[in-house]
Amino acid sequence: MAKPKTFFIRNARAVDAVNHLKPIELSIQGQTIAHVGPPGSLHPTPDADILDAQNQLVLPGFIDCHVHLRDSGASDSIQRAKEDFSTGTKAAIAGGVTTVLDMPNTNPPTATPEAFQTKLVHARRTAYCDFGLFAGATNDNANTVHQLVHDGAVAVKMYMGASTGSLLVDAPGKEEPFFKSAADHGFVLALHAESQDCLKRHEALFNETKKPRHSQVRPPQCAEHAVEAAMQFIRKYENQTYICHASTAQEVELVRHAKTQGLPVFMEACTHHLFLTADEELYHENRVKMNPPLRSKHDVDALWKALNDGTIDTVATDHAPHTLQEKNQNYWEAPAGVPGLETLMPLMLSAALQGKTTLETVQKTCCENPAKIFGLNQKGQLKPGLDADLVFVDLDTEKPVDESTLFTRCGWSPYTGKRLRGWPTQVLLRGQTVYANGFLHGPLGRSVK
């Protein structure tokens, strides 16, 4: 068997452990990183392939561990009008995201072996980046959902409150068995933590209001009650639990306290909850409707503090590519969610360059921690032996978010016009260039499990 081809990268910079940019050079052999070291540590032959990084920052490919590509793989899926695995993973690659973890609330839900295999086969044919699939919890599959993890699901997602799609665990006594199963079978249980009883009570208060504020229909206490309820089971079973899209200061405090007790609980923040507040609802109405809703500046400040002190483990997008036509319906019909894959990297790197966080924290929460939590052992770091998922980033050029250049099929962004730095210029997926100068190559994505 022929030895895998090696090429070399020079004049690059990387983030070190103390948030400095250090000069490095790398070599890639086949699909993996072979060497990372200081300038002069490589000795290529005169005829070797050498890529000049031109002093750009090189990062591990980002891992977005919370996306909704709306594509079940079913031939009659009506969701593909706004996104599918092809267009969604193109958007990911263009945004420097080389791995996505897709949520199970598709039509049909990814909650049975048949639905899981259909989606997996379809994604393998069409994905431009690497991917993992969540399995969905239902009122009826607590005793069997671990089989989907055995089949390759990266985790199990449980909806404690209703959101997009039909997945919901709300029957009395149905939540606890999933915590026990997660402990017994060693999988991560991810939670959409909003209390369904709380949501129903507050929705009833506004059901005759034509244009209510979403942040009032689904108030902070609904999220807080759900996390409090989950903590009872986490303490009992000590299973790995992942709190999706934290949005309130009280959720942060509950998780911070749990971590001081050594409980295996992880917390995710999404970019819209970090960069937008509930005041946006006054101007953009349904365009910024998402579950859970946008919150107060006090909550946003608490999220940034938690991000910087390590209470928040990951930053994701909850990419939900609804069309503007859908968003322009009346409040009660308009779907919840916003697109975000193509803006995750420039938003977070711009925040680091502005001093709101650090480059080291961005790399940990968008690369290293997602890989560790979900067992993606070949991803997340610039280390020999790991997949050569590399993103070359221009830290100097500032430009606005431009809807005309987006790859997502829904074609819009809640950040349109916002000027950001830290845009990807070139992306490698397992050693192959899949994005450069605005052009994509693929599909080359594969399942991470």
C-alpha positions in Angstrom: 0.0 0.0 0.0 1.3 3.4 -1.0 2.3 5.8 1.8 -0.3 8.6 2.3 0.8 11.9 0.7 2.3 14.5 3.0 2.1 18.2 2.6 3.4 21.1 4.8 1.9 24.3 6.2 4.2 27.2 7.0 3.8 30.7 8.3 0.8 29.9 10.4 -0.3 31.1 13.9 -2.1 29.1 16.5 -3.7 29.9 19.9 -1.6 28.8 22.9 -2.7 28.0 26.4 -2.2 31.5 27.7 -4.2 33.2 24.9 -1.2 34.2 22.8 -0.8 33.7 19.1 2.3 31.6 18.5 3.9 30.9 15.1 3.7 27.3 14.1 4.2 24.9 11.1 2.3 21.7 10.5 2.5 18.7 8.3 -0.5 16.6 7.2 -0.1 13.0 6.1 -3.2 11.6 4.4 -6.2 12.6 6.5 -4.4 13.3 9.8 -2.1 15.8 11.3 1.4 14.4 11.4 3.4 17.2 13.1 2.8 20.5 14.9 5.8 22.5 16.0 7.6 25.8 16.0 9.1 27.4 12.8 12.0 25.4 11.6 10.9 22.1 13.0 9.9 20.7 9.6 12.3 19.6 7.0 10.4 19.1 3.7 12.2 17.9 0.6 12.7 20.5 -2.2 9.8 19.1 -4.2 7.4 18.9 -1.3 3.9 20.5 -1.4 4.0 23.5 0.9 1.0 25.7 1.8 1.9 29.3 2.9 -0.6 30.3 5.5 0.6 34.0 5.2 0.5 34.5 8.9 -3.1 33.6 9.3 -4.6 32.0 12.4 -5.1 28.2 12.0 -7.8 26.7 14.2 -9.2 23.2 14.5 -12.4 23.0 12.6 -15.3 24.2 14.8 -17.8 21.6 16.0 -21.4 22.9 16.2 -23.1 20.4 18.5 -26.6 21.8 18.0 -28.0 22.2 14.5 -31.3 21.5 12.9 -30.8 20.7 9.2 -34.5 19.8 8.9 -33.7 16.8 6.7 -34.9 13.4 7.8 -33.7 11.7 4.6 -37.3 10.7 3.8 -38.1 11.1 0.1 -41.2 13.1 0.8 -39.7 15.5 3.3 -41.3 18.9 2.9 -38.6 20.5 5.1 -36.0 20.5 2.4 -37.5 23.6 0.9 -35.6 25.6 3.5 -32.6 23.3 4.2 -31.2 19.8 3.8 -27.9 18.0 4.6 -26.3 19.4 1.4 -27.1 23.1 1.8 -26.8 23.0 5.6 -23.4 21.4 5.6 -22.2 23.7 2.8 -23.1 26.6 5.1 -21.2 24.9 7.9 -18.0 24.5 5.8 -18.2 28.1 4.6 -18.4 29.2 8.3 -15.4 27.1 9.4 -17.5 24.4 11.0 -16.2 21.0 10.0 -18.5 18.8 12.2 -22.2 19.3 12.9 -24.4 17.3 15.3 -27.9 17.2 14.0 -31.0 17.2 16.2 -33.7 14.6 16.0 -36.9 16.7 15.7 -37.3 16.1 12.0 -40.3 14.7 10.2 -40.4 11.8 10.9 -38.4 12.1 14.2 -35.1 10.3 14.5 -36.5 8.1 17.3 -36.7 4.7 15.7 -34.0 2.4 14.2 -35.6 2.8 10.8 -35.7 6.6 10.9 -32.1 6.7 12.2 -30.8 4.5 9.4 -32.7 6.4 6.7 -31.2 9.7 7.9 -27.7 8.3 8.3 -27.6 6.8 4.8 -28.9 10.1 3.3 -26.5 12.2 5.2 -23.5 10.0 4.1 -24.5 10.7 0.5 -25.0 14.5 0.8 -23.0 16.0 3.7 -20.1 18.4 2.9 -18.8 18.3 6.5 -18.6 15.5 9.0 -21.7 14.9 11.1 -23.3 13.1 14.0 -26.9 12.4 14.6 -28.9 12.7 17.9 -31.5 10.2 18.7 -34.9 11.5 20.0 -36.6 10.6 23.3 -40.3 10.0 23.2 -43.0 9.0 25.8 -42.6 5.4 24.6 -38.9 4.6 23.9 -37.1 5.0 27.2 -36.3 1.3 27.3 -35.0 1.1 23.7 -33.4 4.5 22.8 -30.0 3.2 23.9 -30.1 0.9 20.9 -29.9 4.0 18.7 -26.7 5.0 20.5 -25.4 1.5 19.9 -26.2 2.1 16.2 -24.2 5.3 16.1 -26.2 8.2 17.6 -23.9 10.7 19.4 -26.4 11.3 22.2 -30.1 11.3 23.1 -32.1 14.5 23.0 -35.1 14.9 25.3 -37.6 17.7 25.0 -39.0 18.6 28.4 -41.1 21.4 26.7 -42.7 21.5 23.3 -40.7 23.2 20.5 -40.5 22.6 16.7 -41.7 19.1 15.7 -43.5 16.4 17.6 -40.8 15.2 20.0 -41.9 15.8 23.7 -41.6 13.8 26.9 -44.4 15.0 29.0 -46.3 12.0 30.3 -46.2 11.7 34.1 -43.1 9.8 35.3 -41.7 9.5 31.7 -38.6 11.8 32.2 -36.8 9.8 34.9 -36.2 6.6 33.0 -34.1 8.5 30.4 -31.7 9.7 33.2 -31.4 6.1 34.4 -30.9 4.7 30.9 -28.2 7.3 30.3 -26.4 6.2 33.5 -26.9 2.5 32.7 -25.7 2.7 29.1 -23.2 5.5 29.3 -24.7 7.9 26.8 -25.1 11.7 27.0 -28.6 12.9 27.6 -29.2 16.3 26.1 -32.1 18.4 27.3 -34.3 21.1 25.9 -35.0 22.4 29.4 -38.3 24.2 29.4 -41.1 23.0 31.7 -44.1 22.0 29.6 -46.6 22.7 32.4 -45.1 26.2 32.8 -45.2 26.8 29.1 -48.9 25.8 28.9 -49.9 28.0 31.8 -48.2 31.1 30.4 -49.3 30.5 26.8 -52.9 30.4 28.0 -52.4 33.9 29.4 -51.7 35.2 25.9 -53.8 33.1 23.7 -56.1 36.0 22.7 -53.2 38.4 22.1 -52.4 38.7 18.4 -48.8 40.0 18.8 -47.4 39.0 22.2 -43.7 39.1 23.0 -42.3 35.6 22.8 -40.1 36.2 25.8 -43.2 36.7 27.9 -45.1 33.8 26.5 -42.1 31.5 27.4 -40.7 33.3 30.4 -37.4 32.5 32.2 -39.0 30.5 35.0 -40.1 27.8 32.5 -36.4 27.1 31.8 -35.4 27.4 35.4 -38.1 25.0 36.6 -37.0 22.4 34.0 -33.3 22.6 35.0 -34.3 22.3 38.7 -36.3 19.2 37.9 -33.5 17.7 35.9 -31.0 18.3 38.7 -33.0 15.9 41.0 -32.4 13.1 38.5 -28.8 14.1 37.8 -28.0 13.9 41.5 -29.8 10.5 41.8 -28.2 8.8 38.7 -25.1 10.9 38.1 -25.5 10.5 34.4 -23.9 12.7 31.8 -26.4 15.5 31.1 -26.0 18.3 28.6 -28.2 21.4 29.0 -28.9 22.8 25.6 -29.2 26.6 24.9 -28.9 28.1 28.4 -30.6 31.5 28.4 -31.0 32.6 32.0 -28.8 33.7 34.9 -30.7 31.2 37.2 -29.9 28.2 34.9 -26.3 29.2 35.0 -26.3 29.3 38.8 -27.9 25.9 39.1 -25.3 24.4 36.8 -22.5 26.2 38.5 -23.5 24.8 41.8 -23.9 21.3 40.3 -20.4 21.4 39.0 -19.0 22.4 42.4 -20.6 19.1 43.6 -18.8 17.2 40.9 -21.9 16.3 39.0 -21.4 15.4 35.3 -23.5 18.2 33.9 -22.5 20.3 30.8 -24.0 23.5 29.6 -24.3 25.0 26.1 -24.9 28.6 25.1 -26.0 29.7 21.7 -24.8 32.7 19.8 -28.2 34.4 19.6 -28.5 34.3 23.4 -25.0 35.7 23.7 -25.3 38.5 21.1 -29.0 39.5 21.2 -31.4 40.5 23.9 -35.2 40.5 24.2 -35.2 44.1 23.1 -34.7 42.8 19.6 -38.3 41.5 19.7 -39.5 45.1 19.6 -37.9 45.7 16.2 -37.6 42.3 14.5 -40.6 40.4 16.0 -40.8 36.9 14.6 -37.4 37.0 12.9 -35.9 36.6 16.4 -38.5 34.2 17.7 -36.7 31.1 19.1 -37.1 28.6 21.8 -36.0 29.4 24.5 -36.6 33.1 23.7 -34.1 35.9 23.9 -33.6 37.3 27.4 -32.6 40.4 29.3 -29.3 42.1 29.3 -28.8 40.8 32.9 -29.2 37.2 31.6 -26.8 37.9 28.6 -24.2 39.3 31.0 -24.5 36.2 33.2 -24.0 33.9 30.1 -20.8 35.8 29.2 -19.5 35.5 32.7 -20.3 31.8 32.8 -18.6 31.3 29.4 -15.4 32.9 30.7 -15.3 31.1 34.0 -15.9 27.7 32.5 -19.5 27.1 33.7 -20.6 27.1 30.1 -18.8 24.3 28.2 -19.8 24.8 24.6 -21.0 27.5 22.2 -23.4 26.3 19.4 -25.8 27.9 17.0 -29.1 25.9 17.3 -29.1 26.6 13.5 -32.8 26.6 12.6 -33.2 27.6 8.9 -36.8 28.7 8.6 -37.7 30.9 5.6 -38.6 34.5 5.9 -42.0 33.6 4.4 -42.6 31.4 7.4 -41.3 34.0 9.7 -43.6 36.7 8.3 -46.7 34.8 9.4 -48.6 35.9 12.5 -47.0 35.2 15.8 -48.9 32.0 16.6 -48.1 30.4 13.2 -44.5 31.6 12.7 -41.9 29.0 13.6 -39.2 29.4 16.3 -35.5 29.5 15.4 -32.9 31.4 13.5 -30.0 30.3 11.2 -26.5 30.7 12.5 -23.9 28.2 11.1 -22.1 30.8 8.9 -21.7 33.4 11.6 -20.6 31.2 14.6 -16.9 31.7 13.9 -16.8 35.4 13.1 -19.1 36.3 15.9 -17.0 34.4 18.5 -13.6 35.5 17.1 -14.8 39.1 16.9 -15.9 38.9 20.6 -12.5 37.7 21.5 -10.8 40.4 19.6 -13.0 43.0 21.4 -12.1 41.5 24.8 -15.5 40.0 25.7 -13.8 36.6 25.9 -10.5 35.1 24.8 -9.3 33.2 21.8 -8.4 30.3 24.1 -12.0 30.2 25.4 -13.4 30.3 21.9 -11.2 27.3 20.9 -12.2 25.4 24.0 -15.9 25.9 23.7 -16.2 25.5 19.9 -13.6 22.8 19.3 -12.1 21.0 22.3 -15.0 20.7 24.7 -17.6 19.5 22.1 -15.2 16.8 21.0 -14.6 15.6 24.6 -18.3 15.7 25.7 -19.6 13.8 22.7 -16.7 11.4 22.3 -15.3 12.7 19.0 -11.9 11.4 19.7 -10.4 12.4 16.3 -11.6 16.0 16.4 -11.2 19.3 18.2 -7.5 20.0 18.6 -4.3 20.6 16.5 -2.5 17.5 17.6 -0.6 14.7 15.7 -2.8 11.8 15.0 -6.1 13.7 14.9 -8.1 14.5 11.8 -6.7 17.3 9.8 -9.7 19.5 10.1 -8.2 23.0 9.8 -9.6 26.4 9.3 -7.4 29.3 8.1 -8.8 32.6 9.5 -8.2 36.2 8.5 -8.2 38.2 11.7 -7.5 41.5 10.1 -10.3 42.0 7.5 -13.7 43.3 8.8 -16.8 42.9 6.7 -20.5 42.8 7.1 -22.7 39.7 7.2 -24.1 39.7 3.6 -27.2 37.6 2.9 -26.3 37.4 -0.8 -23.2 35.3 0.0 -24.9 32.8 2.4 -24.9 29.1 1.5 -27.9 28.2 3.8 -31.0 27.7 1.6 -33.1 29.9 3.9 -31.0 32.8 2.8 -31.1 35.2 5.7 -29.4 35.9 9.0 -30.4 37.7 12.2 -26.9 39.4 12.1 -27.3 40.9 8.6 -25.2 44.0 8.2 -23.2 43.4 11.4 -19.5 44.0 10.8 -17.3 41.1 12.0 -13.7 39.9 11.8 -12.4 36.4 11.8 -13.8 35.0 8.6 -12.6 31.7 7.3 -10.5 31.9 4.1 -9.7 28.2 3.6 -11.0 25.0 5.2 -9.6 21.5 5.2 -11.6 18.5 6.1 -9.5 15.5 7.0 -6.6 16.9 4.9 -8.6 17.9 1.8 -9.4 21.5 0.9 -13.2 21.8 0.9 -13.5 25.6 0.9 -11.3 28.3 -0.5 -11.9 31.8 -1.9 -15.7 31.4 -1.6 -15.8 28.0 -3.5 -16.8 24.7 -2.0 -15.6 21.2 -2.9 -17.5 18.0 -2.0 -19.5 16.4 -0.6 -16.9 14.6 1.4 -18.6 14.4 4.8 -18.8 11.3 6.9 -20.4 10.1 10.1 -18.3 10.6 13.3 -19.6 7.4 14.8 
